[in-house]
Amino acid sequence: MTTMTKDQVYEKVTSMMAEMFDLDRAKITPESKFEDLDLTSIDAIDLVVELQQLTGKKVNEDGLKKVRTVGDIVALVEEHLKNAPSA
C-alpha cells in the first residue's frame, strides 16, 4: 500500500461513504457524526469492512469503539496505513 496523506485518506473515505450510502459529499465533513448522516452501526461496520480492504489490515474492536465521526475514521485509517508493512 502506498503512503497516503491525510487529505488523500479523507478524500478516499468520503468518496467511499458517498458511494456506499448514497450521501451528498458536501454534507460529509470531518466533524460529521454517523447519526447526523443517518447512518447506523451496521453502516459503520460495512464501511470498516471496505476500509480493511483498503488498508489490508483488520480493524481492532477497541479502535472501532472510539469512532464517532468521519474524522475519527480518517485517523483510524491513517494509523493503519502508517503501521502497514511496506510491500
C-alpha positions, 0 to 999 in steps of 0.5 A, spaced: 500 500 500 502 506 498 503 512 503 497 516 503 496 523 506 491 525 510 487 529 505 488 523 500 485 518 506 479 523 507 478 524 500 478 516 499 473 515 505 468 520 503 468 518 496 467 511 499 461 513 504 458 517 498 458 511 494 456 506 499 450 510 502 448 514 497 450 521 501 451 528 498 459 529 499 458 536 501 454 534 507 460 529 509 465 533 513 470 531 518 466 533 524 460 529 521 457 524 526 454 517 523 447 519 526 447 526 523 448 522 516 443 517 518 447 512 518 447 506 523 452 501 526 451 496 521 453 502 516 459 503 520 461 496 520 460 495 512 464 501 511 470 498 516 469 492 512 471 496 505 476 500 509 480 493 511 480 492 504 483 498 503 488 498 508 489 490 508 489 490 515 483 488 520 480 493 524 481 492 532 474 492 536 477 497 541 479 502 535 472 501 532 469 503 539 472 510 539 469 512 532 464 517 532 465 521 526 468 521 519 474 524 522 475 519 527 475 514 521 480 518 517 485 517 523 483 510 524 485 509 517 491 513 517 494 509 523 493 503 519 496 505 513 502 508 517 503 501 521 502 497 514 508 493 512 511 496 506 510 491 500 
